[in-house]
Amino acid sequence: MAERATARTRLAPELRRAQIVEAAIEVFAGREPSEVTFEEIADAAGVSRALVYNYFGDRGGLVGAVCLRCFEQLDEAISPAFDPSRRPAEQAREWVRRYLQFAIDHPGPWAMISSAAASQHPAVQQARKTRLDTITERWGGTPEARLVAAAVGGMLQACVSEHEASGQPLEFDRLVDLLSVLAWKGLSRLIPEGLRPIA
């Protein structure tokens, strides 16, 4: 009995932290992070305000943790695109399709991913760097791979944001066709053996 209690104690902080992050994603949805109070997030997570501060230190630390989790959700959604049975060009198209679908189906996490691009808080910047490091490693780990990963990720994010703001949205399949061709024309020359899973 004592061993089980000790094991639960060791796991509880990590689980509580994850609980707070998931609650924060919901609270942040459709709002500017600066408008959200720790009290709201604590209430949503069912914990004390002091505990939120204890885990994340300040608003930027919390936003950084939320952004990192949102990046993980995006990568989980994208990873099936890199089925090795697909030809590289098909992988690229499915990658773009899943990226766009994630932005449509998960507006809360997508908004946090978009806001991360503008934040200069060290925790948010570290979340972005961690994701770029992961993609770079999967693509060979070279300086060239890092630049390509940053460029393609930035292109997709910018295109989704512009598409949402334009007031003249393209039909979904046409948007996928357009961006997948644009991405693959460059990737096919730089990564001819094909892409590999991000997560």
C-alpha positions as CSV (number, residue, x, y, z in Angstrom):
1,M,0.0,0.0,0.0
2,A,2.8,2.4,0.9
3,E,4.6,1.8,-2.4
4,R,1.5,2.6,-4.4
5,A,1.0,5.8,-2.5
6,T,4.6,6.8,-3.1
7,A,4.3,6.1,-6.8
8,R,1.2,8.2,-7.0
9,T,3.0,11.1,-5.3
10,R,5.9,11.0,-7.8
11,L,3.5,11.0,-10.8
12,A,1.0,13.6,-9.4
13,P,3.1,16.7,-10.2
14,E,3.6,15.8,-13.8
15,L,-0.1,14.9,-14.2
16,R,-1.2,18.1,-12.5
17,R,1.1,20.2,-14.8
18,A,-0.4,18.5,-17.8
19,Q,-3.9,19.1,-16.5
20,I,-3.2,22.8,-16.1
21,V,-1.8,23.0,-19.6
22,E,-4.8,21.3,-21.1
23,A,-7.2,23.6,-19.2
24,A,-5.2,26.7,-20.3
25,I,-5.5,25.7,-24.0
26,E,-9.3,25.8,-23.6
27,V,-9.3,29.1,-21.7
28,F,-6.9,30.8,-24.1
29,A,-9.0,29.7,-27.1
30,G,-10.1,32.8,-29.1
31,R,-8.5,35.2,-26.7
32,E,-5.3,37.2,-26.4
33,P,-3.1,35.4,-23.8
34,S,-2.5,38.8,-22.1
35,E,-6.2,39.0,-21.3
36,V,-6.4,35.7,-19.4
37,T,-5.8,35.6,-15.7
38,F,-4.2,32.9,-13.7
39,E,-7.3,32.7,-11.6
40,E,-9.3,31.7,-14.7
41,I,-6.9,29.0,-15.6
42,A,-6.7,27.7,-12.0
43,D,-10.5,27.5,-11.8
44,A,-10.6,25.7,-15.1
45,A,-8.0,23.2,-14.0
46,G,-9.5,22.8,-10.5
47,V,-6.3,23.9,-8.7
48,S,-5.1,26.9,-6.8
49,R,-3.7,30.0,-8.4
50,A,-0.6,29.5,-6.3
51,L,-0.1,26.1,-7.9
52,V,-0.2,27.6,-11.4
53,Y,2.5,30.0,-10.4
54,N,4.5,27.3,-8.8
55,Y,4.6,25.3,-12.0
56,F,5.0,28.0,-14.6
57,G,6.5,31.1,-12.8
58,D,4.7,33.7,-14.9
59,R,2.4,34.1,-17.8
60,G,5.1,33.7,-20.4
61,G,6.2,30.4,-18.8
62,L,2.6,29.1,-18.9
63,V,2.1,30.3,-22.5
64,G,5.4,28.6,-23.5
65,A,4.2,25.3,-22.0
66,V,0.9,25.7,-23.7
67,C,2.6,26.4,-27.1
68,L,4.8,23.4,-26.7
69,R,1.8,21.2,-26.1
70,C,0.0,22.7,-29.1
71,F,3.1,22.0,-31.3
72,E,3.0,18.4,-30.0
73,Q,-0.7,18.1,-31.0
74,L,0.0,19.5,-34.4
75,D,2.9,17.0,-34.9
76,E,0.7,14.1,-33.7
77,A,-1.8,15.1,-36.3
78,I,0.8,15.3,-39.1
79,S,2.9,12.3,-38.3
80,P,0.7,9.7,-40.2
81,A,1.4,11.6,-43.4
82,F,4.9,10.1,-43.4
83,D,3.9,6.6,-44.0
84,P,6.9,5.0,-45.7
85,S,4.6,3.2,-48.2
86,R,3.8,6.6,-49.7
87,R,6.0,8.2,-52.4
88,P,7.8,11.3,-51.2
89,A,5.5,13.6,-53.2
90,E,2.5,12.0,-51.6
91,Q,4.0,12.4,-48.2
92,A,4.4,16.1,-48.8
93,R,0.8,16.5,-50.0
94,E,-0.6,14.6,-47.1
95,W,1.6,16.6,-44.7
96,V,0.1,19.9,-46.1
97,R,-3.4,18.5,-46.0
98,R,-3.1,17.4,-42.4
99,Y,-1.5,20.7,-41.4
100,L,-4.4,22.7,-42.9
101,Q,-7.0,20.4,-41.4
102,F,-5.5,20.8,-38.0
103,A,-5.8,24.6,-38.3
104,I,-9.4,24.2,-39.2
105,D,-10.4,21.6,-36.7
106,H,-8.4,22.9,-33.7
107,P,-8.8,26.7,-33.6
108,G,-7.7,27.0,-30.0
109,P,-4.3,25.2,-30.4
110,W,-3.8,26.8,-33.8
111,A,-4.3,30.3,-32.3
112,M,-1.6,29.5,-29.7
113,I,0.8,28.3,-32.4
114,S,0.2,31.5,-34.4
115,S,0.7,33.7,-31.3
116,A,4.0,32.0,-30.5
117,A,5.5,33.5,-33.7
118,A,5.1,37.0,-32.2
119,S,6.1,36.3,-28.6
120,Q,9.6,37.1,-27.4
121,H,9.2,35.4,-24.0
122,P,12.1,32.9,-23.5
123,A,9.8,30.0,-22.7
124,V,7.8,30.5,-25.9
125,Q,10.9,30.9,-27.9
126,Q,12.2,27.7,-26.4
127,A,9.0,25.9,-27.4
128,R,9.5,27.0,-31.0
129,K,13.2,26.1,-30.9
130,T,12.4,22.6,-29.5
131,R,10.0,21.9,-32.4
132,L,12.4,23.2,-35.0
133,D,15.2,21.1,-33.5
134,T,13.0,18.0,-33.8
135,I,12.1,18.6,-37.4
136,T,15.7,19.4,-38.3
137,E,16.9,16.2,-36.8
138,R,14.3,14.2,-38.7
139,W,15.5,15.8,-41.9
140,G,19.1,15.0,-41.5
141,G,20.3,17.5,-38.8
142,T,22.2,19.8,-41.2
143,P,22.1,23.6,-41.2
144,E,20.4,23.3,-44.6
145,A,17.7,21.0,-43.2
146,R,17.1,23.5,-40.4
147,L,16.6,26.4,-42.8
148,V,14.3,24.3,-45.0
149,A,12.3,23.2,-41.9
150,A,11.9,26.8,-40.8
151,A,11.0,28.0,-44.2
152,V,8.3,25.4,-44.9
153,G,6.8,25.8,-41.4
154,G,6.7,29.5,-41.8
155,M,5.2,29.3,-45.2
156,L,2.4,27.1,-44.1
157,Q,1.7,29.2,-41.0
158,A,1.7,32.4,-43.0
159,C,-0.6,30.9,-45.7
160,V,-3.1,29.7,-43.2
161,S,-3.2,33.0,-41.4
162,E,-3.6,34.9,-44.7
163,H,-6.2,32.5,-45.9
164,E,-8.3,33.0,-42.8
165,A,-8.0,36.8,-43.0
166,S,-8.6,37.2,-46.7
167,G,-12.4,36.9,-46.7
168,Q,-12.1,34.9,-49.9
169,P,-11.2,31.4,-48.8
170,L,-10.2,28.9,-51.5
171,E,-11.9,25.5,-51.7
172,F,-10.0,23.2,-49.3
173,D,-8.6,20.7,-51.9
174,R,-7.4,23.6,-54.1
175,L,-5.6,25.1,-51.2
176,V,-4.0,21.7,-50.5
177,D,-2.9,21.4,-54.1
178,L,-1.5,24.8,-54.3
179,L,0.6,24.6,-51.1
180,S,1.7,21.0,-51.6
181,V,3.1,21.8,-55.1
182,L,4.8,24.9,-53.7
183,A,6.4,22.9,-50.9
184,W,7.4,19.9,-52.9
185,K,9.1,21.7,-55.7
186,G,11.7,22.8,-53.2
187,L,11.7,19.8,-50.9
188,S,12.2,17.3,-53.8
189,R,15.5,18.9,-54.6
190,L,16.7,19.2,-51.1
191,I,15.4,16.0,-49.5
192,P,15.1,13.5,-52.5
193,E,14.9,10.4,-50.2
194,G,11.6,11.8,-48.8
195,L,10.5,13.3,-45.6
196,R,10.4,11.5,-42.3
197,P,8.0,11.7,-39.4
198,I,8.2,14.8,-37.2
199,A,7.1,13.2,-34.0
